[in-house]
Amino acid sequence: MSAPPDKLSIVVFSSTFERVHYALVMAGAAIASNTPVTLFFTMGAARALLIDSGWKRLPSDEAASAEAMDDRFKARGVGSFEELLSACVVLGVRFQVCEMGLVALGIDKNQLRPDVPLDLGGVVTFLADASKDGAMLFV
């Protein structure tokens, strides 16, 4: 059996609520298991970090809205988007936002949530932060 990765680096690219939600699930589980995590939000996924609950405006893979999906998850005992995001912040997940992705979407950095410690950077910054003995996922 091989050793677990010493770090988890996740590119959060998808704009769908379920995928961004699950990226937070994976990050929360890894950091709770003492594995450092970096979440790199880019393109449509960056909208999840907009002020005023931008995640609620993300499209859903289901017919329901992101907010309805979140309510369904909560009713079934699954962590809500805000609970997962807050846990990741409190537990020390590193959040990076792609400057190119923000420019491509016309989002100003001042439109991003102030309650999430965000580092602006690019792919080079993300890759420099990754570990050669870590795991990298693209969501």
Backbone torsions as a table, in degrees:
resi	resn	phi	psi	omega
1	MET	NA	132.1	-179.6
2	SER	-81.9	159.2	179.6
3	ALA	-70.7	148.7	177.6
4	PRO	-67.8	159.6	178.7
5	PRO	-63.7	148.7	179.8
6	ASP	-85.3	-5.9	178.2
7	LYS	-161.2	150.6	175.3
8	LEU	-118.3	123.3	178.5
9	SER	-116.6	120.8	-174.9
10	ILE	-120.0	123.0	171.5
11	VAL	-87.2	115.2	179.5
12	VAL	-100.4	98.9	-172.9
13	PHE	-107.5	-39.5	-174.7
14	SER	-63.7	142.0	179.7
15	SER	-92.6	0.7	-177.5
16	THR	-82.9	142.0	-177.1
17	PHE	-53.8	-48.5	-175.0
18	GLU	-60.5	-39.2	-178.7
19	ARG	-71.7	-41.2	177.5
20	VAL	-66.4	-41.3	176.9
21	HIS	-57.6	-46.0	-177.5
22	TYR	-70.2	-29.4	173.8
23	ALA	-61.3	-39.4	176.3
24	LEU	-67.4	-36.8	176.3
25	VAL	-60.2	-49.2	-179.0
26	MET	-63.0	-43.6	-180.0
27	ALA	-63.0	-44.2	179.6
28	GLY	-62.9	-42.3	179.1
29	ALA	-65.3	-42.6	-178.5
30	ALA	-66.0	-47.2	-177.3
31	ILE	-67.4	-33.5	176.8
32	ALA	-68.5	-21.2	177.4
33	SER	-97.3	19.2	177.8
34	ASN	66.0	29.1	173.4
35	THR	-107.7	118.1	178.4
36	PRO	-59.3	147.8	-175.8
37	VAL	-136.8	139.6	168.2
38	THR	-122.7	128.7	173.1
39	LEU	-105.1	123.2	-179.6
40	PHE	-110.8	101.1	-178.0
41	PHE	-86.2	129.6	178.0
42	THR	-145.4	164.8	179.8
43	MET	45.7	-137.1	-172.7
44	GLY	-57.1	-29.5	180.0
45	ALA	-66.2	-25.6	179.8
46	ALA	-61.4	-26.2	178.8
47	ARG	-62.3	-22.9	178.9
48	ALA	-65.1	-19.2	-177.1
49	LEU	-102.3	12.2	177.9
50	LEU	-71.6	148.9	174.1
51	ILE	-57.1	156.5	178.8
52	ASP	65.2	43.4	174.0
53	SER	53.5	56.4	177.8
54	GLY	-55.0	-27.2	-179.5
55	TRP	-60.9	-27.2	-178.9
56	LYS	-67.4	-18.6	-180.0
57	ARG	-97.6	3.6	177.0
58	LEU	-69.7	146.2	174.4
59	PRO	-69.4	158.1	179.3
60	SER	-115.7	149.0	174.5
61	ASP	-69.6	-20.4	179.5
62	GLU	-95.3	174.9	178.0
63	ALA	-72.2	-20.9	-177.5
64	ALA	-76.6	162.1	175.2
65	SER	-75.6	166.5	177.2
66	ALA	-59.2	-41.6	-179.7
67	GLU	-64.7	-40.4	177.6
68	ALA	-65.7	-39.7	177.5
69	MET	-63.7	-42.2	179.5
70	ASP	-62.2	-42.7	177.6
71	ASP	-62.7	-39.3	178.3
72	ARG	-64.5	-43.5	177.8
73	PHE	-59.5	-48.9	-179.4
74	LYS	-58.0	-43.3	-179.1
75	ALA	-63.0	-25.2	-179.4
76	ARG	-98.0	8.4	176.9
77	GLY	84.5	12.8	177.2
78	VAL	-91.7	139.9	-179.4
79	GLY	-56.6	137.1	177.8
80	SER	-75.2	165.9	178.9
81	PHE	-56.5	-49.6	-178.1
82	GLU	-65.0	-38.5	177.1
83	GLU	-63.1	-45.5	-179.5
84	LEU	-66.2	-43.4	179.1
85	LEU	-61.8	-45.9	179.5
86	SER	-62.2	-43.5	179.1
87	ALA	-61.8	-41.9	179.2
88	CYS	-62.8	-40.7	177.9
89	VAL	-63.7	-50.7	-177.3
90	VAL	-62.3	-38.3	-176.9
91	LEU	-81.6	-7.1	173.0
92	GLY	97.1	21.9	173.1
93	VAL	-63.2	139.2	177.3
94	ARG	-88.5	129.3	179.4
95	PHE	-109.2	123.8	173.9
96	GLN	-119.6	145.5	175.8
97	VAL	-124.3	132.6	-177.2
98	CYS	-74.3	119.0	178.5
99	GLU	-61.2	-41.0	179.1
100	MET	-61.8	-41.7	178.5
101	GLY	-62.0	-40.4	177.6
102	LEU	-63.7	-44.3	179.0
103	VAL	-61.9	-44.4	-178.5
104	ALA	-60.8	-33.4	-178.6
105	LEU	-92.4	-6.6	-177.8
106	GLY	72.5	31.5	-180.0
107	ILE	-101.8	128.6	175.3
108	ASP	-86.3	143.5	-178.0
109	LYS	-58.7	-24.6	178.5
110	ASN	-73.1	-8.4	176.4
111	GLN	-87.6	-3.2	-177.6
112	LEU	-89.1	154.4	-176.7
113	ARG	-59.3	129.2	177.1
114	PRO	-79.0	-14.4	-178.1
115	ASP	-85.6	-1.6	177.6
116	VAL	-115.8	120.9	179.9
117	PRO	-71.0	102.9	-174.1
118	LEU	-106.8	132.9	171.5
119	ASP	-102.8	128.3	174.9
120	LEU	-86.7	140.6	179.5
121	GLY	-174.3	-168.3	179.6
122	GLY	-127.9	-168.5	-178.7
123	VAL	-61.2	-38.3	179.2
124	VAL	-61.8	-42.2	177.7
125	THR	-61.6	-44.3	179.1
126	PHE	-62.4	-46.4	-179.5
127	LEU	-65.9	-35.9	178.1
128	ALA	-66.7	-28.7	180.0
129	ASP	-79.3	-23.7	-177.7
130	ALA	-69.8	163.2	-179.7
131	SER	-110.2	141.2	177.7
132	LYS	-65.7	-21.8	178.1
133	ASP	-104.8	16.3	-179.0
134	GLY	-100.3	-175.9	176.7
135	ALA	-116.6	144.8	178.5
136	MET	-125.7	130.0	179.6
137	LEU	-122.2	149.6	177.3
138	PHE	-120.4	115.5	-176.8
139	VAL	-113.9	NA	NA
